Amino acid sequence: MKFGVIMHKTTQNIGDDIQTYAAKCRLPSVDYFIDRETLDSFETPDQKPAAVVMSAWYMWHKWNWPPSKYVVPLMTGIHFSDHQASEQAGSPVGTEFIEGCGRDYMNAWGPIGCRDLYTLNKFTEVDINSFFSGCITLTLPNQPRVEHEREYICAVDLPANILAKLKEILKDKDIDIVQTTHYKDYRNSTASWEEREQAVKELLTIYQNAKCVVTRRLHCALPCLAMGVPVFVTNRHKRPVSGRFDPYYDWINNCSYQEFSEGKFDYDFADPPKNNTAYLEVRNAMINAIDEFVKKYADENGDVRQYSKLQTDTEQFYKWKTAAMGGCMNKWLTVTMSEENELKVLRKNQKELDKQLDRLKTELDKTKKELDAAKKELADKERRLKNNEKTIERYEKILGCRSVKMAIKARNAVSPKNKKIKL
């Protein structure tokens, strides 16, 4: 039987290709690179089934599950994405595609190896036979050792303030900081798998030869564990940073962004400790599972009917799929109508607020004019007051003159009482 691996052909994250590369490394050959988002329409040219390592993040196009009859799957390293899909604005999509026939398919090929505890818990909730297998990137082989004139630390997709703090920590050390990213946009790319694989190898080789790696990325941290490269993870939250990181935070030195910024962690980047080796049991178990899968199917040459485990007939299957899709569309419609009604209310309120704002602007303009007039009147009064004060001051000086006082006294002496001038 020929072998295949899952890939995300239009990914923007090289982490997807790192998973594909890890699966490829464990197989004797790879004849099929199967698009994760179109699994249900996969068909082999010779109409023979293919043994496929299914490790991947699943999936944006949920109704393209389960895979076609040409896939004989090894269900290991599976991550289920409903928590991320449900974060999309207005999305009611949950576990529909892994219930009913989707669940029957998974249980037929189970138990399912889950990449993280979030997925394991979700599958358990919907009665899918599953266990924690870990991520297939934990099985990666070491990359070539390359001599460098200077030691370096890799900073992988770190926020600007965290990178600045790392530079501050290492400012007196004779160690370079090499910045790398997992952003790789293949959405409109014609790159072959060979070109994509070369990009993966080059990136992993940079990690392999680093003194240590500091990252927020899961598919940077786990390959570093696999290759024995000291790794430190910092992310928004210490725990849980994301369902995808459980239980890996138990194996990796880590802290939150805030703790990193405040220096509240115990890790020497200039002399990093070796990684926790707790992952080795999971790594070895997955390698053994893949080896057994290869051994089981390498010499098989049957047709698709021999490997079909889903008991549901075609008509029942499409009834389930139609009902599930229809139910989800109705949910979308309900959500959309609710949001549309809410939007209408908000628009109506906005119009009333706009009218109130116009009235307030008119009143404000009027008040400003009145204020300007009052300021002008006040300024005029202040000017007259100052003139009066100057006049009074001049008169006081005149009246304070000795000769004037004597003249007034002389006048008062001969004037009637009601005509006298008060001094």
C-alpha positions in Angstrom: 0.0 0.0 0.0 1.2 3.5 -0.7 1.5 6.1 2.0 0.3 9.6 2.5 0.5 12.5 4.9 -1.8 15.5 5.6 -0.8 19.0 4.7 -2.5 22.4 4.7 -1.8 23.6 1.2 -2.8 27.2 1.8 -1.4 27.7 5.2 0.1 30.9 6.6 2.0 29.1 9.3 5.0 26.9 8.6 4.1 25.0 11.8 1.6 23.1 9.6 4.4 22.0 7.2 6.6 21.1 10.2 3.9 18.6 11.2 3.7 17.2 7.6 7.5 16.9 7.6 7.5 15.1 10.9 5.0 12.5 9.6 7.0 12.1 6.3 10.2 11.4 8.3 8.6 8.3 9.9 7.4 6.7 6.6 9.3 4.7 4.1 7.9 6.8 1.3 5.2 9.3 0.7 3.1 9.1 -2.4 0.3 11.5 -1.4 0.3 14.9 0.2 -3.4 15.2 1.0 -5.0 18.6 1.5 -6.4 18.7 5.0 -9.4 20.8 3.9 -10.6 18.5 1.1 -10.2 15.1 2.7 -13.6 13.9 1.7 -12.9 14.3 -2.1 -9.4 12.6 -2.0 -9.0 9.9 -4.6 -6.0 7.9 -5.7 -5.2 7.6 -9.4 -5.1 3.8 -9.2 -8.3 3.6 -7.1 -6.3 1.8 -4.4 -6.5 3.0 -0.7 -3.6 4.8 0.8 -2.3 4.5 4.4 -2.3 8.0 5.8 -0.8 9.5 9.0 -3.6 11.9 10.0 -1.6 14.2 12.4 -3.0 17.7 11.9 -5.1 20.6 13.1 -8.7 20.0 12.0 -10.2 22.0 10.3 -11.8 25.0 8.7 -14.0 23.2 6.1 -15.7 21.1 8.7 -18.2 19.4 6.3 -15.3 17.8 4.4 -15.1 15.3 7.2 -14.9 12.3 7.4 -12.2 11.4 4.9 -12.9 9.6 1.6 -12.9 5.8 1.3 -9.4 5.9 -0.2 -7.9 6.9 3.2 -6.8 4.2 5.6 -6.0 6.4 8.6 -3.6 6.3 11.5 -5.5 8.6 13.9 -2.7 10.1 15.9 -1.6 13.7 16.8 -5.2 15.0 16.2 -6.2 18.5 17.3 -9.9 19.5 17.1 -10.5 23.2 16.5 -14.0 23.9 17.7 -12.9 26.3 20.4 -11.1 28.5 17.8 -13.9 28.2 15.2 -16.5 29.2 17.8 -14.5 32.3 18.5 -15.3 33.6 15.0 -17.9 36.3 15.2 -21.4 34.8 15.1 -20.2 31.2 14.6 -22.5 28.5 16.0 -20.4 25.6 14.6 -19.4 23.2 17.4 -19.0 19.4 17.3 -21.5 18.6 14.5 -18.9 17.0 12.2 -17.6 14.7 14.8 -21.0 13.5 15.9 -23.2 11.0 14.1 -21.4 9.4 11.2 -18.4 11.5 11.9 -18.1 10.0 15.4 -18.8 6.5 13.9 -16.0 6.9 11.5 -13.5 7.9 14.2 -14.6 5.2 16.6 -14.3 2.7 13.7 -10.6 3.7 13.3 -10.0 4.5 17.0 -8.8 4.9 19.6 -8.0 8.4 18.4 -4.6 9.8 19.4 -5.2 13.4 20.6 -2.5 16.1 20.3 -3.6 17.9 23.5 -5.8 17.5 26.5 -8.3 19.9 25.2 -9.0 17.6 22.2 -9.0 14.6 24.4 -11.6 16.1 26.7 -13.8 17.3 23.8 -13.7 13.8 22.1 -14.5 12.1 25.4 -17.6 14.4 25.9 -19.0 13.3 22.5 -18.2 9.6 23.2 -15.2 9.2 20.9 -12.8 6.5 22.0 -9.5 8.5 22.4 -6.3 8.9 24.3 -3.4 11.5 24.6 -0.9 10.7 21.9 1.0 14.0 21.9 2.0 15.9 18.8 3.8 14.3 15.9 6.5 17.0 16.0 7.8 15.3 19.1 9.1 12.6 16.8 11.2 14.9 14.7 14.8 13.7 14.1 17.8 16.0 14.9 18.9 18.4 12.1 22.5 18.9 11.0 25.0 20.5 13.3 26.6 23.7 11.9 29.6 25.6 13.3 29.0 29.2 14.0 31.5 31.9 15.0 29.3 33.2 17.7 26.6 31.6 19.9 23.1 32.7 19.3 19.6 32.5 20.8 16.5 32.3 18.6 13.7 34.7 19.3 10.6 33.3 17.5 7.6 35.5 16.9 8.0 37.4 20.2 6.1 40.7 20.8 8.2 43.8 20.6 8.3 44.5 24.3 9.2 40.8 25.1 12.0 40.9 22.5 13.3 44.2 24.0 13.3 42.6 27.5 15.3 39.6 26.2 17.8 42.0 24.6 18.1 43.8 27.9 18.8 40.5 29.7 21.5 39.6 27.3 23.0 43.0 26.7 26.3 42.1 28.6 26.5 38.6 27.2 28.6 37.7 24.1 25.5 36.1 22.5 23.6 37.1 19.4 19.8 37.1 19.1 18.5 35.7 15.8 14.9 36.6 15.1 12.8 34.1 13.2 9.1 33.7 12.3 6.6 30.9 11.6 4.6 33.2 9.3 4.8 31.7 5.8 2.1 32.6 3.4 1.3 29.8 0.9 -2.3 31.0 0.2 -1.4 32.0 -3.4 1.7 30.0 -3.8 2.8 27.6 -6.4 5.7 26.2 -4.3 6.2 22.5 -4.5 6.4 20.3 -1.4 10.1 20.0 -2.0 10.5 23.7 -1.7 8.3 23.9 1.3 10.2 21.0 3.0 13.5 22.8 2.4 12.1 25.8 4.2 11.1 23.6 7.1 14.6 22.0 7.2 16.3 25.4 7.1 14.2 26.7 10.0 14.7 23.6 12.1 18.4 23.7 11.5 18.5 27.2 12.9 16.7 26.0 16.0 19.0 22.9 16.3 22.1 25.0 16.4 20.8 27.7 18.8 22.0 28.0 22.4 18.4 28.1 23.3 15.0 29.2 21.7 12.5 31.6 23.2 9.1 31.5 21.6 5.3 31.8 21.9 4.8 29.1 19.2 3.7 25.5 20.0 5.3 24.1 16.8 8.5 25.8 17.6 8.7 24.6 21.2 7.8 21.0 20.5 10.3 20.5 17.7 12.9 21.9 20.1 12.0 19.3 22.7 12.3 16.6 20.1 15.7 17.9 18.9 17.1 18.4 22.5 17.3 22.2 22.1 16.7 24.2 25.3 13.5 26.0 24.9 11.6 28.7 26.9 7.9 29.6 26.1 6.3 32.9 27.0 2.7 33.7 26.2 -0.3 35.8 27.2 -1.2 33.6 30.1 0.9 31.2 32.2 -1.9 28.5 32.2 -3.9 27.7 30.4 -2.4 29.7 27.6 -4.5 27.7 25.2 -6.0 24.2 25.1 -3.3 23.4 22.6 -0.6 23.8 25.2 -1.9 21.2 27.7 0.0 19.2 28.9 3.1 20.6 27.3 3.5 23.4 29.8 4.3 20.6 32.3 7.4 19.8 30.2 8.6 23.2 29.1 10.1 26.2 31.1 7.5 29.0 30.7 6.0 32.2 32.0 3.4 34.7 31.0 4.3 37.9 29.1 3.7 39.9 32.3 6.0 37.7 34.3 8.7 37.9 31.6 8.4 41.7 31.4 8.8 41.9 35.2 11.6 39.3 35.3 9.6 36.9 37.4 11.0 33.7 36.1 13.9 31.4 36.8 15.8 30.7 33.6 19.3 31.5 32.5 19.3 32.2 28.8 23.1 32.4 28.7 23.4 29.0 30.4 20.1 27.3 29.7 19.2 24.1 31.5 18.4 20.9 29.6 14.7 20.3 28.8 12.5 18.1 30.9 12.6 14.6 29.4 9.0 13.6 30.3 8.1 13.9 26.6 10.3 10.9 25.7 7.7 8.4 26.7 5.1 10.1 24.4 7.6 10.4 21.6 8.6 6.8 21.7 5.0 5.6 21.9 4.1 7.6 18.8 7.1 6.4 16.9 6.2 2.8 17.8 2.6 3.4 16.7 3.7 4.7 13.3 6.3 1.9 12.8 3.5 -0.7 13.5 1.2 1.2 11.1 3.9 1.0 8.4 4.6 -2.7 9.1 0.9 -3.5 8.9 0.1 -1.8 5.6 3.4 -1.8 3.7 2.7 -5.1 1.9 -1.1 -4.7 1.7 -2.6 -4.4 -1.7 -6.4 -4.8 -1.3 -9.1 -2.6 -2.7 -11.1 0.0 -0.8 -13.9 -2.4 0.1 -11.6 -4.5 2.2 -10.6 -1.5 4.4 -14.0 0.2 4.8 -15.0 0.2 8.5 -17.9 2.6 8.4 -21.0 0.5 8.4 -23.3 3.3 7.3 -24.4 3.0 3.7 -24.1 5.8 1.2 -27.7 7.0 1.5 -27.6 7.1 5.3 -24.2 8.9 5.2 -25.5 11.7 3.0 -28.7 12.0 5.0 -26.5 12.6 8.1 -24.3 15.0 6.3 -27.2 16.9 4.8 -29.0 17.1 8.1 -25.9 18.2 10.0 -25.1 20.9 7.4 -28.8 22.0 7.3 -28.9 22.2 11.1 -25.8 24.2 11.2 -27.1 26.5 8.4 -30.3 27.0 10.4 -28.1 28.0 13.4 -26.2 30.4 11.2 -29.6 31.8 10.0 -30.8 32.2 13.6 -27.6 33.9 14.6 -27.6 36.1 11.5 -31.3 37.2 12.0 -30.7 37.9 15.6 -27.7 40.0 14.8 -29.6 41.7 12.0 -32.4 42.6 14.4 -29.9 43.8 16.9 -28.2 45.8 14.2 -31.5 47.5 13.2 -32.1 48.5 16.8 -28.5 49.9 17.0 -29.0 51.8 13.8 -32.3 53.3 15.0 -30.6 54.2 18.3 -27.7 55.7 16.3 -30.1 57.9 14.3 -31.7 59.2 17.5 -28.3 59.8 19.0 -27.2 61.6 15.9 -30.3 63.9 16.2 -29.5 64.5 19.9 -25.9 65.3 18.9 -27.1 67.8 16.3 -29.3 69.5 18.9 -26.5 69.6 21.3 -24.1 71.1 18.7 -26.7 73.8 17.9 -27.1 74.6 21.6 -23.3 74.5 22.1 -22.9 77.0 19.2 -25.5 79.2 20.8 -23.9 78.9 24.2 -20.5 79.7 22.6 -21.8 82.9 21.0 -23.4 83.9 24.3 -20.2 83.1 26.1 -18.2 85.2 23.6 -20.6 88.1 24.1 -20.4 87.8 27.9 -16.6 87.7 27.6 -16.6 90.8 25.5 -18.9 92.6 28.0 -16.7 91.5 30.9 -13.6 92.7 29.2 -15.3 96.1 28.5 -16.3 96.3 32.2 -12.8 95.4 33.3 -11.3 98.1 31.0 -13.7 100.7 32.5 -12.9 99.5 36.0 -9.2 100.0 35.4 -9.9 103.5 34.0 -11.9 104.3 37.1 -9.2 103.0 39.3 -6.7 105.2 37.6 -9.0 108.2 37.9 -9.5 107.5 41.7 -5.8 107.0 42.1 -5.1 110.4 40.4 -7.7 112.2 42.5 -6.3 110.6 45.7 -2.9 112.0 44.8 -4.4 115.4 44.1 -6.4 115.4 47.3 -3.3 114.2 49.2 -1.3 117.3 48.1 -0.6 119.7 51.1 -1.5 122.8 49.2 -4.8 121.3 48.1 -5.6 120.3 51.6 -4.9 123.8 52.9 -7.1 125.4 50.1 -9.9 123.0 51.0 -9.6 123.8 54.7 -9.7 127.6 53.9 -12.8 127.1 51.8 -14.5 125.0 54.4 -13.9 127.7 57.0 -16.1 130.2 55.1 -18.6 127.7 53.5 -21.9 126.6 55.0 -21.9 123.2 56.6 -23.7 121.5 53.7 -21.1 122.9 51.2 -18.0 121.7 53.0 -15.6 119.3 51.3 -14.8 116.2 53.2 -11.2 115.2 53.3 
